[in-house]
Every structure is written in C-alpha cells, then in structure tokens.
Amino acid sequence: MWRTKSYFLDFQKLCFFGFFYLLTWGCFAAGNSASVNDFPNKPVRWIVPTAPGAGTDFTARKFSQIASDVWQQSVIVDNRSGASGMIGLDLIAQAPADGYTLGFISVSQFIDGLLQQKFSFESTKDFTPISILASTPLVLVVNATSGLNSLPSLLAFAKARPGEISYSSGGSGGLTHLAMEVFLNKSGIQATHIPYKGSGPALVDLLASRVQMTFSTPPAVLQHIKTNRLKPLAMATASRSALMPDVPTFGEQGVQGVNIGTWYGLIGPANMPPELAEKIARTIAQAVKGNAVKENMQSQGIETQASTPGEFTRLLNSEKNQWSEVVKTIGFKREQ
C-alpha cells in the first residue's frame, strides 16, 4: 500500500513539474516570438569596424538609412576602427544577441580574421551571419597629378625605379593590402607599403600625394575621379564592370590573375534567434528590391544583393578556403 501511494505521489510531482516546464517553455517561446514580431521597437546600433570615410563606412551609412526607413526606427552608425577592425568586432561579439547591436563588415575584416594571431574570431561561431547586402570590385587608383596615366606607364616607372613607388592600405593584412600584394606578385614590381588605420586615412594621403597608389572601391573614389583628383588605372575584375565601364581590367592590360572584389555584410552576436536574423535579412532585402534603390546604389558604385542568413554562412565558409589559398600562393606574411 505504501509503495503504491509513493508511486502515485511521484506521478503527481512528475505531472506538476512537467506542466510547469511546458508552461515556462511556452511563455519563453511566446515572449521570444513577440520580441521578434516587435523588432525593432527602439534604436538599433550599427557598428562599423572602420574609420569614417572609407568604402565600408560609406556603404554602411547607405544601408543604415535603408534599414531606418523600413523599420521606422533610428539606426545609429558607430565607427569603431582599430586593430584592423578587431576592436569593432569585439564589441559586436560581446553585445546582447537581441538584434539591437549589429555589425556592418566587409570582406576586409573577414580576411584579417584569418591572418590575426592576437585575436581568434570565428565568423560563423562568434557571430550570427545575417545577410550579404552588397558587393563592389576593387579599382587601382593613383593621384591625377602623378603623371601615371595608365597601368603600362605605372609598370614601366616601377621597373625603372625599383622601390621608389609607395602605396597606402587600410591596414596590414586588410583587403587593400592583400590585393596590392597580389598585384605586385603578378606584375613583378616592387613598392613600399604604408599602412593606415582604415582605408579612409589611406585615401587622404593618396589625395595629398604622400603615396603614389592604392586599391579602393568605387563608392570611396568616384567623387574624386569625377573632380579629376584621382585617376583609375585598372579594375580587379574578370571583365569590365558596369560600375566603371571605361576603366580597363588588369587582364586587358597584360596582368593576369588580379580578380579581387569586396562584399559587405550584416552580422550580429552569436546565438541570435534564427527567426530574428531571418526577419532582419528579409525586411532589408524587400527594401532594396525596388529599381529606384538599386539604380541609386549602382550610381554610387554599389551592387545590391541582400541574401539570406544561410547564403551568407555558405559564402563565409567558401571565402575562408579561397583566401587561405591566396595567402599561401603569394607567400603573404603579416607585417608586425
């Protein structure tokens, strides 16, 4: 009799705690669903791990305005440059995974994460990939007063005066540095590297003729090309880009294998609810589908994409393999 009563009491306890667990889980799920449905109901922080004025910053501000318009909330751009973007990435990684702190990154920060020794971020583990928002090619530019009016004239000058040409980059190990190393390797010339804390400052010193050349993106240099302050020499694309159709490719001018572009993507801290990441990606994608938005962005050197979180995750895995192979092929070593 005692044993039967004990089993009955245990069964009662099991039912009670099972009901309590289901009720708690149900409330949590309902609360989580409600928070996703209400997102965003306050301003969103948009961390950009580069200095103001660079291509990433320019594009980030364009998309922050698009997000602000579609969400009907303030999207506040917060530039946090330094340590080749790692300072900004650290802030994103440590933020709550509620969608109110997001990061706008480019392939440059992703590549740098592969090369860093002090930091050890894993793009698909320490962050939540949300969407590839845009892409743009790289273009080699020189100061318009340099007298270097074509890629062949640059190559001839560099070969006649080894080591006299210098170039700026957004930081050691960043995309613009790595792209230049690929170009130097493929063309057989030498140049002195002057790294800066971001592509914005690197461009400023090119405009001031303190260096002779740099790689940049169309959004960052188009205004300077239009005002005849910079001259584009070659596009790092397999075929001519619709963004700058008058600029020949490296391949057209005899330098093969310099096909390098950049993408811009939105990430969040790790462990964001999948439905939240999908909502953010979906709402921005819907906003950039209109022809007016696409044409406006293209006129400023940006090709809109707006992918799903899954597509962005697959791209990151593919990019990791591709850039690791590039680094190995050219024998790249990070400058200390």
Secondary structure, DSSP 8 states (H G I E B T S, - for coil): -HHHHHHHHHHHHHHHHHHHHHHHHHHHHHHHHHHHHH--SS-EEEEESS-TTSHHHHHHHHHHHHHHHHHTS-EEEEE---GGGHHHHHHHHHS-SSSSEEEEEEHHHHHHHHH-SS----TTTTEEEEEEEEEEE-EEEEETTSS--SHHHHHHHHHHSTT--EEEESSTTSHHHHHHHHHHHHHT---EEEE-SSHHHHHHHHHTTSSSEEEE-HHHHHHHHHTTSEEEEEE-SSS--TTSTTS-BTGGGT--S---EEEEEEEEETT--HHHHHHHHHHHHHHH-SHHHHHHHHTTT-EE----HHHHHHHHHHHHHHHHHHHHHHT-----
